[in-house]
Amino acid sequence: MVRRVPASQFPRLLGDWRVGDGTLAKQLAVAIEKAVHDGRLPLGVRLPAERLLAGELGLARGTVAACYHLLRAEQLIITRTGSGSTTRLPPRLHDRLSPWASDRGQAGRSGAALDLTRAEPAAPFDELLQAVHAAADTLPAALLHDTAGGHGPSTLHTAIADAYCAQGFATHGEHLLLTSGADAALSLLSAAYLRQSSRVVLDSPTYPGALAIFRAAGARLVAQPLRSSGWDIPALDRTLQAARPSLTYLIPDFHNPTGLLMSEEERGELRRRLRAHDTVVVFDETMRDLDLRGHAIAPPRTVTRAGDRNVVHVGSLSKVLWPGLRVGWIRAHPDVIHRLAALPLAAALAPSPFDRLVAAQLVEHQATILDRRRAQLRIQRDHLVSRLSALPWCRFQIPQGGLSLWLELLDIDSSRLASRAASLNLSLTPGFYFSPDGALGHYLRLPFTLPPEALDAAVDRLTEAHAAP
């Protein structure tokens, strides 16, 4: 049944709406749009009949009719004969790959703010709403049987394990510990394996969140530089031999921020060399499903088996589905999972029962969502590549997957360029944020999650910032 919002509620719901420029119909339409965007007016509810709302607001019926016409044109309501007008979000907002806040749909407008500091996808709107409603229906039964922790069998455990098994990686519920995201997983691993001044070997560049977590644990970070073509496994072997780290953190699948993919030859060589080192190796798989090479290519293999007690895999739904869904996991040997689950911090870093229910529902649609997102990402990556290829003052490798491109600047420091770009309402992240030792000052991470018109505006402003005195 479609819910109705009585006309009598609108004076309180809209408040002082007669503000701004334009006709009364336009002002009313803007007020209703704002109420939908901020949640005061829920989606999927039926608006009052024109005559009733006009009487409640002291307007002519024609004014409300004109308002509804404007809202229909913006696809904020849908009107069916005999059923009235129902609120909705227009497709331009909920069919996006990037959050609306990144450019607020105004990329073509001069001076509109553009945020390229966050490489993260928007929520899969329709599937997420369906998942939330389905989770709410199953919540009462789940509360009788479930616990707040991420350890133990659950529908979500089964779904994640099945996804691994479908790719040829034997995984059962006992191999998994659920966490409230990948950062929570890394925090739990830090608590288990790191002490003050413990050494951690990492790629350089690498994921800034991991750097912050390991630094907060008091670890000493040891950088292993990446080449433009990928990993130097013999050099990594020498670094491990010299540093003797407690923990090694690698992102072999569509590396953040470079988009590099470790080759099968590199994986085989790394597998052989790791046998000589007594270090816990954490493979970050949060970008693993964002493969932009094409459907005919097989997904990358894992570097080592889940049965190795010194190997841990970290996954998350945040980069694939939505960062707001705080669900990640640790995949490891059952003995390791048992040890981690016993830590007092494990319960605090577990996802909420409701997040787990929503995630279990959403994972059922993951293949459809991923197909759609990969297609969008390919288009946007290729568009950004075509624009950047014309710039003589930078160079890059085309990423094989992930959400961003790693841009090398040939004649300017990234901090200086980011500062100039900020004055043009373009927010960028300089390369040193991705460095374990504060290096990489001539690099920028450029996400390609924004729509092509926003990427055009971003490159135009980047070019203007580079040319500024």
PyMOL commands that set and color helices and strands:
alter all, ss='L'
color gray80, all
select helices_A, chain A and resi 7-14+24-37+50-57+61-73+91-94+100-102+125-145+155-166+173-175+182-193+208-216+233-243+264-274+334-341+344-348+353-363+366-388+414-422+431-434+452-467
alter helices_A, ss='H'
color red, helices_A
select strands_A, chain A and resi 3-4+45-46+77-80+84-87+114-115+176-179+199-204+220-225+247-250+280-284+311-316+328-331+394-395+404-409+426-427+429-430+443-447
alter strands_A, ss='S'
color yellow, strands_A
deselect
rebuild
show_as cartoon
